[in-house]
Amino acid sequence: MMCVSDRVIRKRLVVRGQVQGVFFRDSTREQARRAGVAGWARNRDDGAVEVVLEGPQDAVEQVVRFCESGPGSAHVVSVEADDEAPEGLSRFEIR
C-alpha cells in the first residue's frame, strides 16, 4: 500500500530576492539530487529564480525548505509555491 508521503507531487516555485549569481540554481540542483527530486531551475528576466520540483511529497518539501533560504550567499525575500500536476520528470536540470 502506498503512503501519502510516497505520492509524487509537483510544485512550481518563484523565488525572489538576491537569488541570481549566487549559485542558487546549482545548489538547488544538488539538494534535489540528494533528496531524489526531479525538475528544473532557471533564472527569470525579472531577477527571480523559477524552480519546478517533482517527487515524493516529503522529498519535495525538503527542497522547498532549502529554497526558502537558499545557499549562504543568497538573500531570499519571498517564495511563491503553486501545486501542479506531475509530468513524470526523471532528472533535475538547470535551464
PDB file with one MODEL, atoms N, CA, C and O in Angstrom:
MODEL        1
ATOM      1  N   MET A   1       0.842  -1.198   0.000  1.00  0.00           N
ATOM      2  CA  MET A   1       0.000   0.000   0.000  1.00  0.00           C
ATOM      3  C   MET A   1       0.883   1.255   0.000  1.00  0.00           C
ATOM      4  O   MET A   1       1.887   1.315   0.709  1.00  0.00           O
ATOM      5  N   MET A   2       0.505   2.232  -0.784  1.00  0.00           N
ATOM      6  CA  MET A   2       1.315   3.437  -0.927  1.00  0.00           C
ATOM      7  C   MET A   2       0.966   4.440   0.177  1.00  0.00           C
ATOM      8  O   MET A   2      -0.207   4.706   0.439  1.00  0.00           O
ATOM      9  N   CYS A   3       1.987   4.983   0.810  1.00  0.00           N
ATOM     10  CA  CYS A   3       1.784   6.018   1.820  1.00  0.00           C
ATOM     11  C   CYS A   3       1.572   7.360   1.128  1.00  0.00           C
ATOM     12  O   CYS A   3       1.973   7.547  -0.021  1.00  0.00           O
ATOM     13  N   VAL A   4       0.946   8.279   1.827  1.00  0.00           N
ATOM     14  CA  VAL A   4       0.752   9.623   1.280  1.00  0.00           C
ATOM     15  C   VAL A   4       2.101  10.246   0.949  1.00  0.00           C
ATOM     16  O   VAL A   4       2.226  10.948  -0.054  1.00  0.00           O
ATOM     17  N   SER A   5       3.129   9.994   1.791  1.00  0.00           N
ATOM     18  CA  SER A   5       4.439  10.597   1.579  1.00  0.00           C
ATOM     19  C   SER A   5       5.145  10.030   0.342  1.00  0.00           C
ATOM     20  O   SER A   5       6.103  10.630  -0.145  1.00  0.00           O
ATOM     21  N   ASP A   6       4.679   8.870  -0.178  1.00  0.00           N
ATOM     22  CA  ASP A   6       5.271   8.276  -1.377  1.00  0.00           C
ATOM     23  C   ASP A   6       4.651   8.827  -2.659  1.00  0.00           C
ATOM     24  O   ASP A   6       5.205   8.649  -3.744  1.00  0.00           O
ATOM     25  N   ARG A   7       3.516   9.486  -2.540  1.00  0.00           N
ATOM     26  CA  ARG A   7       2.806  10.008  -3.699  1.00  0.00           C
ATOM     27  C   ARG A   7       3.654  11.090  -4.368  1.00  0.00           C
ATOM     28  O   ARG A   7       4.209  11.956  -3.691  1.00  0.00           O
ATOM     29  N   VAL A   8       3.752  11.040  -5.695  1.00  0.00           N
ATOM     30  CA  VAL A   8       4.536  12.040  -6.436  1.00  0.00           C
ATOM     31  C   VAL A   8       3.707  13.317  -6.554  1.00  0.00           C
ATOM     32  O   VAL A   8       2.549  13.299  -6.973  1.00  0.00           O
ATOM     33  N   ILE A   9       4.341  14.421  -6.171  1.00  0.00           N
ATOM     34  CA  ILE A   9       3.710  15.734  -6.299  1.00  0.00           C
ATOM     35  C   ILE A   9       4.619  16.622  -7.145  1.00  0.00           C
ATOM     36  O   ILE A   9       5.773  16.284  -7.407  1.00  0.00           O
ATOM     37  N   ARG A  10       4.076  17.756  -7.563  1.00  0.00           N
ATOM     38  CA  ARG A  10       4.848  18.732  -8.345  1.00  0.00           C
ATOM     39  C   ARG A  10       4.541  20.116  -7.792  1.00  0.00           C
ATOM     40  O   ARG A  10       3.383  20.467  -7.563  1.00  0.00           O
ATOM     41  N   LYS A  11       5.587  20.887  -7.583  1.00  0.00           N
ATOM     42  CA  LYS A  11       5.436  22.274  -7.150  1.00  0.00           C
ATOM     43  C   LYS A  11       6.262  23.171  -8.063  1.00  0.00           C
ATOM     44  O   LYS A  11       7.359  22.811  -8.492  1.00  0.00           O
ATOM     45  N   ARG A  12       5.709  24.348  -8.349  1.00  0.00           N
ATOM     46  CA  ARG A  12       6.434  25.381  -9.097  1.00  0.00           C
ATOM     47  C   ARG A  12       6.675  26.533  -8.123  1.00  0.00           C
ATOM     48  O   ARG A  12       5.737  27.067  -7.530  1.00  0.00           O
ATOM     49  N   LEU A  13       7.932  26.901  -7.971  1.00  0.00           N
ATOM     50  CA  LEU A  13       8.302  27.980  -7.063  1.00  0.00           C
ATOM     51  C   LEU A  13       8.815  29.172  -7.855  1.00  0.00           C
ATOM     52  O   LEU A  13       9.467  29.014  -8.887  1.00  0.00           O
ATOM     53  N   VAL A  14       8.514  30.361  -7.361  1.00  0.00           N
ATOM     54  CA  VAL A  14       9.158  31.576  -7.849  1.00  0.00           C
ATOM     55  C   VAL A  14       9.843  32.187  -6.633  1.00  0.00           C
ATOM     56  O   VAL A  14       9.193  32.640  -5.691  1.00  0.00           O
ATOM     57  N   VAL A  15      11.171  32.186  -6.677  1.00  0.00           N
ATOM     58  CA  VAL A  15      11.978  32.637  -5.551  1.00  0.00           C
ATOM     59  C   VAL A  15      12.513  34.024  -5.871  1.00  0.00           C
ATOM     60  O   VAL A  15      13.186  34.227  -6.882  1.00  0.00           O
ATOM     61  N   ARG A  16      12.200  34.987  -4.985  1.00  0.00           N
ATOM     62  CA  ARG A  16      12.610  36.380  -5.215  1.00  0.00           C
ATOM     63  C   ARG A  16      13.600  36.824  -4.145  1.00  0.00           C
ATOM     64  O   ARG A  16      13.603  36.318  -3.023  1.00  0.00           O
ATOM     65  N   GLY A  17      14.433  37.776  -4.520  1.00  0.00           N
ATOM     66  CA  GLY A  17      15.448  38.307  -3.629  1.00  0.00           C
ATOM     67  C   GLY A  17      16.767  38.352  -4.378  1.00  0.00           C
ATOM     68  O   GLY A  17      16.785  38.467  -5.604  1.00  0.00           O
ATOM     69  N   GLN A  18      17.882  38.262  -3.642  1.00  0.00           N
ATOM     70  CA  GLN A  18      19.194  38.190  -4.280  1.00  0.00           C
ATOM     71  C   GLN A  18      19.460  36.711  -4.526  1.00  0.00           C
ATOM     72  O   GLN A  18      20.093  36.034  -3.715  1.00  0.00           O
ATOM     73  N   VAL A  19      18.959  36.218  -5.673  1.00  0.00           N
ATOM     74  CA  VAL A  19      18.995  34.782  -5.947  1.00  0.00           C
ATOM     75  C   VAL A  19      19.652  34.432  -7.288  1.00  0.00           C
ATOM     76  O   VAL A  19      19.758  33.256  -7.637  1.00  0.00           O
ATOM     77  N   GLN A  20      20.087  35.431  -8.029  1.00  0.00           N
ATOM     78  CA  GLN A  20      20.817  35.159  -9.270  1.00  0.00           C
ATOM     79  C   GLN A  20      22.278  35.525  -9.058  1.00  0.00           C
ATOM     80  O   GLN A  20      22.596  36.524  -8.414  1.00  0.00           O
ATOM     81  N   GLY A  21      23.170  34.690  -9.616  1.00  0.00           N
ATOM     82  CA  GLY A  21      24.599  34.945  -9.488  1.00  0.00           C
ATOM     83  C   GLY A  21      25.164  34.536  -8.135  1.00  0.00           C
ATOM     84  O   GLY A  21      26.259  34.962  -7.769  1.00  0.00           O
ATOM     85  N   VAL A  22      24.425  33.709  -7.384  1.00  0.00           N
ATOM     86  CA  VAL A  22      24.868  33.284  -6.044  1.00  0.00           C
ATOM     87  C   VAL A  22      24.818  31.757  -5.914  1.00  0.00           C
ATOM     88  O   VAL A  22      24.733  31.224  -4.808  1.00  0.00           O
ATOM     89  N   PHE A  23      24.870  31.062  -7.052  1.00  0.00           N
ATOM     90  CA  PHE A  23      24.833  29.588  -7.096  1.00  0.00           C
ATOM     91  C   PHE A  23      23.517  29.015  -6.590  1.00  0.00           C
ATOM     92  O   PHE A  23      23.479  27.881  -6.113  1.00  0.00           O
ATOM     93  N   PHE A  24      22.429  29.791  -6.689  1.00  0.00           N
ATOM     94  CA  PHE A  24      21.130  29.307  -6.211  1.00  0.00           C
ATOM     95  C   PHE A  24      20.663  28.097  -7.014  1.00  0.00           C
ATOM     96  O   PHE A  24      20.257  27.089  -6.437  1.00  0.00           O
ATOM     97  N   ARG A  25      20.718  28.193  -8.346  1.00  0.00           N
ATOM     98  CA  ARG A  25      20.238  27.083  -9.184  1.00  0.00           C
ATOM     99  C   ARG A  25      21.073  25.826  -8.976  1.00  0.00           C
ATOM    100  O   ARG A  25      20.530  24.729  -8.843  1.00  0.00           O
ATOM    101  N   ASP A  26      22.395  25.987  -8.949  1.00  0.00           N
ATOM    102  CA  ASP A  26      23.267  24.826  -8.783  1.00  0.00           C
ATOM    103  C   ASP A  26      23.079  24.194  -7.396  1.00  0.00           C
ATOM    104  O   ASP A  26      23.047  22.970  -7.271  1.00  0.00           O
ATOM    105  N   SER A  27      22.957  25.018  -6.371  1.00  0.00           N
ATOM    106  CA  SER A  27      22.732  24.496  -5.016  1.00  0.00           C
ATOM    107  C   SER A  27      21.391  23.783  -4.924  1.00  0.00           C
ATOM    108  O   SER A  27      21.271  22.764  -4.245  1.00  0.00           O
ATOM    109  N   THR A  28      20.383  24.317  -5.606  1.00  0.00           N
ATOM    110  CA  THR A  28      19.064  23.677  -5.610  1.00  0.00           C
ATOM    111  C   THR A  28      19.141  22.332  -6.326  1.00  0.00           C
ATOM    112  O   THR A  28      18.540  21.354  -5.881  1.00  0.00           O
ATOM    113  N   ARG A  29      19.880  22.282  -7.436  1.00  0.00           N
ATOM    114  CA  ARG A  29      20.058  21.018  -8.160  1.00  0.00           C
ATOM    115  C   ARG A  29      20.708  19.976  -7.247  1.00  0.00           C
ATOM    116  O   ARG A  29      20.291  18.818  -7.228  1.00  0.00           O
ATOM    117  N   GLU A  30      21.717  20.385  -6.501  1.00  0.00           N
ATOM    118  CA  GLU A  30      22.406  19.460  -5.598  1.00  0.00           C
ATOM    119  C   GLU A  30      21.457  18.958  -4.495  1.00  0.00           C
ATOM    120  O   GLU A  30      21.448  17.770  -4.173  1.00  0.00           O
ATOM    121  N   GLN A  31      20.671  19.858  -3.928  1.00  0.00           N
ATOM    122  CA  GLN A  31      19.699  19.469  -2.893  1.00  0.00           C
ATOM    123  C   GLN A  31      18.655  18.505  -3.467  1.00  0.00           C
ATOM    124  O   GLN A  31      18.279  17.527  -2.822  1.00  0.00           O
ATOM    125  N   ALA A  32      18.195  18.793  -4.682  1.00  0.00           N
ATOM    126  CA  ALA A  32      17.183  17.949  -5.319  1.00  0.00           C
ATOM    127  C   ALA A  32      17.747  16.556  -5.594  1.00  0.00           C
ATOM    128  O   ALA A  32      17.073  15.553  -5.358  1.00  0.00           O
ATOM    129  N   ARG A  33      18.975  16.496  -6.090  1.00  0.00           N
ATOM    130  CA  ARG A  33      19.595  15.192  -6.363  1.00  0.00           C
ATOM    131  C   ARG A  33      19.711  14.366  -5.086  1.00  0.00           C
ATOM    132  O   ARG A  33      19.415  13.172  -5.082  1.00  0.00           O
ATOM    133  N   ARG A  34      20.144  15.009  -4.002  1.00  0.00           N
ATOM    134  CA  ARG A  34      20.278  14.296  -2.721  1.00  0.00           C
ATOM    135  C   ARG A  34      18.930  13.776  -2.236  1.00  0.00           C
ATOM    136  O   ARG A  34      18.847  12.696  -1.653  1.00  0.00           O
ATOM    137  N   ALA A  35      17.880  14.547  -2.479  1.00  0.00           N
ATOM    138  CA  ALA A  35      16.546  14.177  -1.997  1.00  0.00           C
ATOM    139  C   ALA A  35      15.807  13.244  -2.956  1.00  0.00           C
ATOM    140  O   ALA A  35      14.748  12.719  -2.612  1.00  0.00           O
ATOM    141  N   GLY A  36      16.355  13.032  -4.156  1.00  0.00           N
ATOM    142  CA  GLY A  36      15.685  12.192  -5.141  1.00  0.00           C
ATOM    143  C   GLY A  36      14.527  12.884  -5.832  1.00  0.00           C
ATOM    144  O   GLY A  36      13.518  12.258  -6.157  1.00  0.00           O
ATOM    145  N   VAL A  37      14.684  14.201  -6.057  1.00  0.00           N
ATOM    146  CA  VAL A  37      13.634  15.018  -6.661  1.00  0.00           C
ATOM    147  C   VAL A  37      14.067  15.426  -8.067  1.00  0.00           C
ATOM    148  O   VAL A  37      15.210  15.832  -8.276  1.00  0.00           O
ATOM    149  N   ALA A  38      13.155  15.317  -9.027  1.00  0.00           N
ATOM    150  CA  ALA A  38      13.401  15.743 -10.406  1.00  0.00           C
ATOM    151  C   ALA A  38      12.861  17.159 -10.590  1.00  0.00           C
ATOM    152  O   ALA A  38      12.167  17.693  -9.725  1.00  0.00           O
ATOM    153  N   GLY A  39      13.197  17.757 -11.744  1.00  0.00           N
ATOM    154  CA  GLY A  39      12.663  19.086 -12.049  1.00  0.00           C
ATOM    155  C   GLY A  39      13.686  19.938 -12.757  1.00  0.00           C
ATOM    156  O   GLY A  39      14.564  19.428 -13.453  1.00  0.00           O
ATOM    157  N   TRP A  40      13.569  21.239 -12.577  1.00  0.00           N
ATOM    158  CA  TRP A  40      14.491  22.174 -13.210  1.00  0.00           C
ATOM    159  C   TRP A  40      14.479  23.516 -12.489  1.00  0.00           C
ATOM    160  O   TRP A  40      13.579  23.809 -11.703  1.00  0.00           O
ATOM    161  N   ALA A  41      15.500  24.324 -12.776  1.00  0.00           N
ATOM    162  CA  ALA A  41      15.593  25.681 -12.230  1.00  0.00           C
ATOM    163  C   ALA A  41      16.105  26.594 -13.331  1.00  0.00           C
ATOM    164  O   ALA A  41      16.976  26.213 -14.114  1.00  0.00           O
ATOM    165  N   ARG A  42      15.559  27.795 -13.385  1.00  0.00           N
ATOM    166  CA  ARG A  42      16.029  28.765 -14.393  1.00  0.00           C
ATOM    167  C   ARG A  42      15.931  30.175 -13.841  1.00  0.00           C
ATOM    168  O   ARG A  42      15.071  30.475 -13.013  1.00  0.00           O
ATOM    169  N   ASN A  43      16.827  31.036 -14.312  1.00  0.00           N
ATOM    170  CA  ASN A  43      16.745  32.457 -13.996  1.00  0.00           C
ATOM    171  C   ASN A  43      15.638  33.078 -14.831  1.00  0.00           C
ATOM    172  O   ASN A  43      15.466  32.745 -16.003  1.00  0.00           O
ATOM    173  N   ARG A  44      14.893  33.980 -14.214  1.00  0.00           N
ATOM    174  CA  ARG A  44      13.868  34.723 -14.952  1.00  0.00           C
ATOM    175  C   ARG A  44      14.388  36.126 -15.228  1.00  0.00           C
ATOM    176  O   ARG A  44      15.283  36.621 -14.543  1.00  0.00           O
ATOM    177  N   ASP A  45      13.809  36.757 -16.246  1.00  0.00           N
ATOM    178  CA  ASP A  45      14.221  38.111 -16.629  1.00  0.00           C
ATOM    179  C   ASP A  45      13.956  39.132 -15.525  1.00  0.00           C
ATOM    180  O   ASP A  45      14.603  40.179 -15.483  1.00  0.00           O
ATOM    181  N   ASP A  46      13.006  38.834 -14.627  1.00  0.00           N
ATOM    182  CA  ASP A  46      12.668  39.790 -13.563  1.00  0.00           C
ATOM    183  C   ASP A  46      13.571  39.649 -12.332  1.00  0.00           C
ATOM    184  O   ASP A  46      13.319  40.278 -11.304  1.00  0.00           O
ATOM    185  N   GLY A  47      14.626  38.822 -12.435  1.00  0.00           N
ATOM    186  CA  GLY A  47      15.569  38.679 -11.323  1.00  0.00           C
ATOM    187  C   GLY A  47      15.252  37.531 -10.381  1.00  0.00           C
ATOM    188  O   GLY A  47      16.046  37.221  -9.492  1.00  0.00           O
ATOM    189  N   ALA A  48      14.104  36.897 -10.564  1.00  0.00           N
ATOM    190  CA  ALA A  48      13.717  35.760  -9.727  1.00  0.00           C
ATOM    191  C   ALA A  48      14.303  34.477 -10.301  1.00  0.00           C
ATOM    192  O   ALA A  48      14.807  34.459 -11.424  1.00  0.00           O
ATOM    193  N   VAL A  49      14.232  33.405  -9.519  1.00  0.00           N
ATOM    194  CA  VAL A  49      14.572  32.070  -9.991  1.00  0.00           C
ATOM    195  C   VAL A  49      13.300  31.244  -9.939  1.00  0.00           C
ATOM    196  O   VAL A  49      12.609  31.227  -8.921  1.00  0.00           O
ATOM    197  N   GLU A  50      12.989  30.559 -11.030  1.00  0.00           N
ATOM    198  CA  GLU A  50      11.827  29.671 -11.104  1.00  0.00           C
ATOM    199  C   GLU A  50      12.324  28.238 -10.940  1.00  0.00           C
ATOM    200  O   GLU A  50      13.291  27.830 -11.585  1.00  0.00           O
ATOM    201  N   VAL A  51      11.659  27.483 -10.078  1.00  0.00           N
ATOM    202  CA  VAL A  51      12.065  26.112  -9.785  1.00  0.00           C
ATOM    203  C   VAL A  51      10.843  25.215  -9.889  1.00  0.00           C
ATOM    204  O   VAL A  51       9.789  25.534  -9.339  1.00  0.00           O
ATOM    205  N   VAL A  52      10.977  24.096 -10.592  1.00  0.00           N
ATOM    206  CA  VAL A  52       9.930  23.070 -10.638  1.00  0.00           C
ATOM    207  C   VAL A  52      10.494  21.831  -9.966  1.00  0.00           C
ATOM    208  O   VAL A  52      11.604  21.397 -10.274  1.00  0.00           O
ATOM    209  N   LEU A  53       9.722  21.264  -9.043  1.00  0.00           N
ATOM    210  CA  LEU A  53      10.144  20.094  -8.281  1.00  0.00           C
ATOM    211  C   LEU A  53       9.101  19.004  -8.411  1.00  0.00           C
ATOM    212  O   LEU A  53       7.907  19.259  -8.249  1.00  0.00           O
ATOM    213  N   GLU A  54       9.546  17.781  -8.705  1.00  0.00           N
ATOM    214  CA  GLU A  54       8.651  16.621  -8.790  1.00  0.00           C
ATOM    215  C   GLU A  54       9.266  15.463  -8.043  1.00  0.00           C
ATOM    216  O   GLU A  54      10.436  15.131  -8.239  1.00  0.00           O
ATOM    217  N   GLY A  55       8.467  14.846  -7.181  1.00  0.00           N
ATOM    218  CA  GLY A  55       8.948  13.688  -6.448  1.00  0.00           C
ATOM    219  C   GLY A  55       8.038  13.376  -5.280  1.00  0.00           C
ATOM    220  O   GLY A  55       6.947  13.937  -5.170  1.00  0.00           O
ATOM    221  N   PRO A  56       8.484  12.474  -4.398  1.00  0.00           N
ATOM    222  CA  PRO A  56       7.693  12.157  -3.208  1.00  0.00           C
ATOM    223  C   PRO A  56       7.476  13.426  -2.374  1.00  0.00           C
ATOM    224  O   PRO A  56       8.364  14.275  -2.284  1.00  0.00           O
ATOM    225  N   GLN A  57       6.310  13.546  -1.775  1.00  0.00           N
ATOM    226  CA  GLN A  57       5.935  14.760  -1.054  1.00  0.00           C
ATOM    227  C   GLN A  57       6.984  15.188  -0.029  1.00  0.00           C
ATOM    228  O   GLN A  57       7.360  16.360   0.000  1.00  0.00           O
ATOM    229  N   ASP A  58       7.463  14.276   0.807  1.00  0.00           N
ATOM    230  CA  ASP A  58       8.449  14.636   1.834  1.00  0.00           C
ATOM    231  C   ASP A  58       9.725  15.185   1.211  1.00  0.00           C
ATOM    232  O   ASP A  58      10.294  16.156   1.710  1.00  0.00           O
ATOM    233  N   ALA A  59      10.175  14.567   0.122  1.00  0.00           N
ATOM    234  CA  ALA A  59      11.405  14.994  -0.544  1.00  0.00           C
ATOM    235  C   ALA A  59      11.231  16.370  -1.180  1.00  0.00           C
ATOM    236  O   ALA A  59      12.118  17.218  -1.075  1.00  0.00           O
ATOM    237  N   VAL A  60      10.098  16.596  -1.838  1.00  0.00           N
ATOM    238  CA  VAL A  60       9.829  17.906  -2.455  1.00  0.00           C
ATOM    239  C   VAL A  60       9.789  18.978  -1.378  1.00  0.00           C
ATOM    240  O   VAL A  60      10.366  20.052  -1.551  1.00  0.00           O
ATOM    241  N   GLU A  61       9.113  18.700  -0.266  1.00  0.00           N
ATOM    242  CA  GLU A  61       9.020  19.690   0.809  1.00  0.00           C
ATOM    243  C   GLU A  61      10.390  20.008   1.402  1.00  0.00           C
ATOM    244  O   GLU A  61      10.636  21.138   1.824  1.00  0.00           O
ATOM    245  N   GLN A  62      11.278  19.020   1.434  1.00  0.00           N
ATOM    246  CA  GLN A  62      12.646  19.240   1.920  1.00  0.00           C
ATOM    247  C   GLN A  62      13.369  20.239   1.013  1.00  0.00           C
ATOM    248  O   GLN A  62      14.063  21.128   1.506  1.00  0.00           O
ATOM    249  N   VAL A  63      13.215  20.103  -0.304  1.00  0.00           N
ATOM    250  CA  VAL A  63      13.876  21.019  -1.241  1.00  0.00           C
ATOM    251  C   VAL A  63      13.211  22.397  -1.197  1.00  0.00           C
ATOM    252  O   VAL A  63      13.892  23.413  -1.333  1.00  0.00           O
ATOM    253  N   VAL A  64      11.896  22.441  -1.008  1.00  0.00           N
ATOM    254  CA  VAL A  64      11.208  23.733  -0.862  1.00  0.00           C
ATOM    255  C   VAL A  64      11.781  24.479   0.343  1.00  0.00           C
ATOM    256  O   VAL A  64      12.041  25.680   0.266  1.00  0.00           O
ATOM    257  N   ARG A  65      11.977  23.765   1.461  1.00  0.00           N
ATOM    258  CA  ARG A  65      12.550  24.407   2.662  1.00  0.00           C
ATOM    259  C   ARG A  65      13.938  24.972   2.366  1.00  0.00           C
ATOM    260  O   ARG A  65      14.279  26.056   2.839  1.00  0.00           O
ATOM    261  N   PHE A  66      14.749  24.238   1.580  1.00  0.00           N
ATOM    262  CA  PHE A  66      16.061  24.760   1.191  1.00  0.00           C
ATOM    263  C   PHE A  66      15.887  26.055   0.394  1.00  0.00           C
ATOM    264  O   PHE A  66      16.598  27.031   0.632  1.00  0.00           O
ATOM    265  N   CYS A  67      14.945  26.063  -0.550  1.00  0.00           N
ATOM    266  CA  CYS A  67      14.746  27.239  -1.414  1.00  0.00           C
ATOM    267  C   CYS A  67      14.282  28.461  -0.615  1.00  0.00           C
ATOM    268  O   CYS A  67      14.477  29.597  -1.049  1.00  0.00           O
ATOM    269  N   GLU A  68      13.680  28.237   0.526  1.00  0.00           N
ATOM    270  CA  GLU A  68      13.209  29.359   1.354  1.00  0.00           C
ATOM    271  C   GLU A  68      14.363  30.141   1.970  1.00  0.00           C
ATOM    272  O   GLU A  68      14.173  31.276   2.406  1.00  0.00           O
ATOM    273  N   SER A  69      15.561  29.548   2.011  1.00  0.00           N
ATOM    274  CA  SER A  69      16.731  30.285   2.498  1.00  0.00           C
ATOM    275  C   SER A  69      17.845  30.321   1.460  1.00  0.00           C
ATOM    276  O   SER A  69      18.586  31.301   1.376  1.00  0.00           O
ATOM    277  N   GLY A  70      17.968  29.245   0.662  1.00  0.00           N
ATOM    278  CA  GLY A  70      18.970  29.193  -0.396  1.00  0.00           C
ATOM    279  C   GLY A  70      20.364  28.985   0.159  1.00  0.00           C
ATOM    280  O   GLY A  70      20.540  28.782   1.360  1.00  0.00           O
ATOM    281  N   PRO A  71      21.371  29.037  -0.734  1.00  0.00           N
ATOM    282  CA  PRO A  71      22.757  28.911  -0.279  1.00  0.00           C
ATOM    283  C   PRO A  71      23.153  30.146   0.538  1.00  0.00           C
ATOM    284  O   PRO A  71      22.442  31.150   0.544  1.00  0.00           O
ATOM    285  N   GLY A  72      24.276  30.060   1.215  1.00  0.00           N
ATOM    286  CA  GLY A  72      24.703  31.131   2.118  1.00  0.00           C
ATOM    287  C   GLY A  72      24.799  32.512   1.495  1.00  0.00           C
ATOM    288  O   GLY A  72      24.543  33.510   2.168  1.00  0.00           O
ATOM    289  N   SER A  73      25.163  32.587   0.219  1.00  0.00           N
ATOM    290  CA  SER A  73      25.344  33.888  -0.430  1.00  0.00           C
ATOM    291  C   SER A  73      24.039  34.489  -0.953  1.00  0.00           C
ATOM    292  O   SER A  73      24.028  35.634  -1.403  1.00  0.00           O
ATOM    293  N   ALA A  74      22.948  33.737  -0.899  1.00  0.00           N
ATOM    294  CA  ALA A  74      21.646  34.238  -1.375  1.00  0.00           C
ATOM    295  C   ALA A  74      20.931  34.998  -0.264  1.00  0.00           C
ATOM    296  O   ALA A  74      21.221  34.821   0.919  1.00  0.00           O
ATOM    297  N   HIS A  75      19.996  35.842  -0.670  1.00  0.00           N
ATOM    298  CA  HIS A  75      19.102  36.509   0.287  1.00  0.00           C
ATOM    299  C   HIS A  75      17.684  36.377  -0.270  1.00  0.00           C
ATOM    300  O   HIS A  75      17.271  37.148  -1.136  1.00  0.00           O
ATOM    301  N   VAL A  76      16.950  35.391   0.238  1.00  0.00           N
ATOM    302  CA  VAL A  76      15.601  35.117  -0.253  1.00  0.00           C
ATOM    303  C   VAL A  76      14.620  36.046   0.456  1.00  0.00           C
ATOM    304  O   VAL A  76      14.589  36.113   1.685  1.00  0.00           O
ATOM    305  N   VAL A  77      13.819  36.761  -0.335  1.00  0.00           N
ATOM    306  CA  VAL A  77      12.808  37.667   0.196  1.00  0.00           C
ATOM    307  C   VAL A  77      11.449  36.981   0.252  1.00  0.00           C
ATOM    308  O   VAL A  77      10.707  37.145   1.221  1.00  0.00           O
ATOM    309  N   SER A  78      11.118  36.202  -0.799  1.00  0.00           N
ATOM    310  CA  SER A  78       9.822  35.514  -0.821  1.00  0.00           C
ATOM    311  C   SER A  78       9.886  34.296  -1.732  1.00  0.00           C
ATOM    312  O   SER A  78      10.701  34.217  -2.652  1.00  0.00           O
ATOM    313  N   VAL A  79       8.995  33.348  -1.444  1.00  0.00           N
ATOM    314  CA  VAL A  79       8.848  32.151  -2.283  1.00  0.00           C
ATOM    315  C   VAL A  79       7.357  31.947  -2.531  1.00  0.00           C
ATOM    316  O   VAL A  79       6.589  31.728  -1.594  1.00  0.00           O
ATOM    317  N   GLU A  80       6.955  32.020  -3.796  1.00  0.00           N
ATOM    318  CA  GLU A  80       5.579  31.667  -4.174  1.00  0.00           C
ATOM    319  C   GLU A  80       5.603  30.208  -4.584  1.00  0.00           C
ATOM    320  O   GLU A  80       6.467  29.803  -5.361  1.00  0.00           O
ATOM    321  N   ALA A  81       4.673  29.408  -4.079  1.00  0.00           N
ATOM    322  CA  ALA A  81       4.627  27.983  -4.423  1.00  0.00           C
ATOM    323  C   ALA A  81       3.238  27.623  -4.915  1.00  0.00           C
ATOM    324  O   ALA A  81       2.237  27.925  -4.266  1.00  0.00           O
ATOM    325  N   ASP A  82       3.188  26.976  -6.065  1.00  0.00           N
ATOM    326  CA  ASP A  82       1.922  26.512  -6.637  1.00  0.00           C
ATOM    327  C   ASP A  82       2.010  25.024  -6.919  1.00  0.00           C
ATOM    328  O   ASP A  82       3.029  24.537  -7.408  1.00  0.00           O
ATOM    329  N   ASP A  83       0.943  24.303  -6.609  1.00  0.00           N
ATOM    330  CA  ASP A  83       0.860  22.878  -6.920  1.00  0.00           C
ATOM    331  C   ASP A  83       0.455  22.711  -8.377  1.00  0.00           C
ATOM    332  O   ASP A  83      -0.385  23.452  -8.889  1.00  0.00           O
ATOM    333  N   GLU A  84       1.062  21.732  -9.038  1.00  0.00           N
ATOM    334  CA  GLU A  84       0.738  21.416 -10.431  1.00  0.00           C
ATOM    335  C   GLU A  84       0.633  19.905 -10.577  1.00  0.00           C
ATOM    336  O   GLU A  84       1.028  19.156  -9.683  1.00  0.00           O
ATOM    337  N   ALA A  85       0.103  19.469 -11.699  1.00  0.00           N
ATOM    338  CA  ALA A  85       0.025  18.028 -11.983  1.00  0.00           C
ATOM    339  C   ALA A  85       1.409  17.534 -12.403  1.00  0.00           C
ATOM    340  O   ALA A  85       2.037  18.145 -13.268  1.00  0.00           O
ATOM    341  N   PRO A  86       1.903  16.431 -11.805  1.00  0.00           N
ATOM    342  CA  PRO A  86       3.213  15.893 -12.190  1.00  0.00           C
ATOM    343  C   PRO A  86       3.253  15.507 -13.669  1.00  0.00           C
ATOM    344  O   PRO A  86       2.256  15.059 -14.235  1.00  0.00           O
ATOM    345  N   GLU A  87       4.432  15.692 -14.285  1.00  0.00           N
ATOM    346  CA  GLU A  87       4.632  15.349 -15.701  1.00  0.00           C
ATOM    347  C   GLU A  87       5.489  14.105 -15.866  1.00  0.00           C
ATOM    348  O   GLU A  87       5.674  13.633 -16.987  1.00  0.00           O
ATOM    349  N   GLY A  88       6.019  13.561 -14.768  1.00  0.00           N
ATOM    350  CA  GLY A  88       6.866  12.380 -14.872  1.00  0.00           C
ATOM    351  C   GLY A  88       8.315  12.692 -15.199  1.00  0.00           C
ATOM    352  O   GLY A  88       8.976  11.918 -15.890  1.00  0.00           O
ATOM    353  N   LEU A  89       8.815  13.821 -14.707  1.00  0.00           N
ATOM    354  CA  LEU A  89      10.221  14.175 -14.939  1.00  0.00           C
ATOM    355  C   LEU A  89      11.125  13.156 -14.256  1.00  0.00           C
ATOM    356  O   LEU A  89      10.764  12.588 -13.225  1.00  0.00           O
ATOM    357  N   SER A  90      12.307  12.927 -14.838  1.00  0.00           N
ATOM    358  CA  SER A  90      13.189  11.888 -14.310  1.00  0.00           C
ATOM    359  C   SER A  90      14.530  12.414 -13.801  1.00  0.00           C
ATOM    360  O   SER A  90      15.280  11.670 -13.168  1.00  0.00           O
ATOM    361  N   ARG A  91      14.842  13.680 -14.065  1.00  0.00           N
ATOM    362  CA  ARG A  91      16.118  14.230 -13.581  1.00  0.00           C
ATOM    363  C   ARG A  91      15.953  15.721 -13.293  1.00  0.00           C
ATOM    364  O   ARG A  91      14.918  16.309 -13.606  1.00  0.00           O
ATOM    365  N   PHE A  92      16.967  16.320 -12.700  1.00  0.00           N
ATOM    366  CA  PHE A  92      16.919  17.751 -12.398  1.00  0.00           C
ATOM    367  C   PHE A  92      17.929  18.452 -13.292  1.00  0.00           C
ATOM    368  O   PHE A  92      19.080  18.028 -13.392  1.00  0.00           O
ATOM    369  N   GLU A  93      17.496  19.520 -13.936  1.00  0.00           N
ATOM    370  CA  GLU A  93      18.393  20.241 -14.832  1.00  0.00           C
ATOM    371  C   GLU A  93      18.314  21.742 -14.582  1.00  0.00           C
ATOM    372  O   GLU A  93      17.333  22.258 -14.046  1.00  0.00           O
ATOM    373  N   ILE A  94      19.366  22.414 -14.983  1.00  0.00           N
ATOM    374  CA  ILE A  94      19.390  23.878 -14.952  1.00  0.00           C
ATOM    375  C   ILE A  94      19.109  24.343 -16.363  1.00  0.00           C
ATOM    376  O   ILE A  94      19.761  23.921 -17.318  1.00  0.00           O
ATOM    377  N   ARG A  95      18.138  25.213 -16.478  1.00  0.00           N
ATOM    378  CA  ARG A  95      17.755  25.717 -17.813  1.00  0.00           C
ATOM    379  C   ARG A  95      18.254  27.116 -18.024  1.00  0.00           C
ATOM    380  O   ARG A  95      18.027  27.699 -19.084  1.00  0.00           O
TER     381      ARG A  95
ENDMDL
END
